[in-house]
Amino acid sequence: MIRKYIKYILPALAVVAFTFAVVHVARTQQTPPKATPPVEPARSPFGTNVSGAGIVEAETENISIGSPLPGVVLETFVPVHAVGQIVKKGDPLFLVDNRALKAQLKYQEANLAAAEANLARLEKQPRPEEVPPSEAAVKAAEANVAMQQDIADRNQTLFQRNAVAAQDYIQSQLSTKQARAALAQAQANLALLKAGAWEPDKAIARANIELARSQIEQTMTDLDRALVRAPVDGKVLQVNVRPGEYVGTPPSQAVIMLGSIANLHVRVDIDEHDIPRFMKGAAAKASLRGSPQVAYPLEFVRVDPYVIPKKSLTGDNTERVDTRVLQVIYALDTTDRPIFVGQQMDVFIDVGAPQPDVTGE
């Protein structure tokens, strides 16, 4: 029975398979509808423009605070959870280990005290107690000279009468000379004592005092440098240090990022091929990445006159591409909505008509 219908079933299956293949091929050849992008790309509001990628920065630029001295951080005055707080110029940010410097300062202060005491001792010479013994030594030497001279005179008389040996006579003469030399030495010592300290010795003592003071000043300067302070009024943008961590010079990364954000700036990279068409003072607008429908007017501030290698806007200074850019800084009005430092913007600069030159370099 089945054999009877096989000759009809097989052609029917072939027709079904062929129909399925034709339908499948027809469907795959259809052009899919264009997908709507999740975010519309930024569009230039100007007819002829120069475009560039911009990044928002603080008015003072983003200041990467480092440590002038390497060491372990003892204390941070702007902890991680305090990011965003306002600091004034001179406010402490963090303290590097300064215990060795404090000990060194005490040692140098002791050296200064010793040098000052040495100079005071030299300036007060001679001591009143030292003069009487020297004067007594002179009188004793004078008495000895008189005694030796008397002995020599008597021996000379006796020698002329052959009443004393020649050896004794000569010995008495030599003893007199020796006594006179001792008297001269005692008198010279007394004069040296009364003259006081030698002036070059005082000069050396004064120089030692100045040396000790300069060492103290240097150590105090290092102690002040160990306490890192805010160089400007601004807001703490980033904190990358905690107590117990080591900071070097230069640091591997910004220890603290600081900047004045009362007014924000946009740093725009203009490709070197577009530089001839760029005009200072031309109207410019920018829009945030992801929000192209809102255009922010920009006010020209200045041009950095040095054309630099372009940096990738990831924030890593080691990432570069093979082109050079001119960096132009614009002031950004942020009254419409909050804008954060580090956000990227698409910037368009009108070059359709001549614009008045603005001095801003």
Stockholm file with secondary structure:
# STOCKHOLM 1.0

chainA/1-361         MIRKYIKYILPALAVVAFTFAVVHVARTQQTPPKATPPVEPARSPFGTNVSGAGIVEAETENISIGSPLPGVVLETFVPVHAVGQIVKKGDPLFLVDNRALKAQLKYQEANLAAAEANLARLEKQPRPEEVPPSEAAVKAAEANVAMQQDIADRNQTLFQRNAVAAQDYIQSQLSTKQARAALAQAQANLALLKAGAWEPDKAIARANIELARSQIEQTMTDLDRALVRAPVDGKVLQVNVRPGEYVGTPPSQAVIMLGSIANLHVRVDIDEHDIPRFMKGAAAKASLRGSPQVAYPLEFVRVDPYVIPKKSLTGDNTERVDTRVLQVIYALDTTDRPIFVGQQMDVFIDVGAPQPDVTGE
#=GR chainA/1-361 SS CHHHHHHHHHHHHHHHHHHHHHHHHHHHTSCCCCCCCSSCCCCCSSSSEEEEEEEEEETTCCEEECCSSCEEEEEESSCGGGTTCEECTTCEEEEECCHHHHHHHHHHHHHHHHHHHHHHHHHTCSCTTTHHHHHHHHHHHHHHHHHHHHHHHHHHHHHHTTCSCHHHHHHHHHHHHHHHHHHHHHHHHHHHHHHCSCHHHHHHHHHHHHHHHHHHHHHHHHHHHHEEECSSSEEEEEECCCTTCEECSSCSSCSEEEECCSSEEEEEEEETTTGGGCCTTCCEEEEETTEEEEEEEEEEEEEEEEEEEEECTTSCTTCEEEEEEEEEEEEECCSSSCCCTTCEEEEEEECSSCCCCCCCC
#=GC SS_cons         CHHHHHHHHHHHHHHHHHHHHHHHHHHHTSCCCCCCCSSCCCCCSSSSEEEEEEEEEETTCCEEECCSSCEEEEEESSCGGGTTCEECTTCEEEEECCHHHHHHHHHHHHHHHHHHHHHHHHHTCSCTTTHHHHHHHHHHHHHHHHHHHHHHHHHHHHHHTTCSCHHHHHHHHHHHHHHHHHHHHHHHHHHHHHHCSCHHHHHHHHHHHHHHHHHHHHHHHHHHHHEEECSSSEEEEEECCCTTCEECSSCSSCSEEEECCSSEEEEEEEETTTGGGCCTTCCEEEEETTEEEEEEEEEEEEEEEEEEEEECTTSCTTCEEEEEEEEEEEEECCSSSCCCTTCEEEEEEECSSCCCCCCCC
//
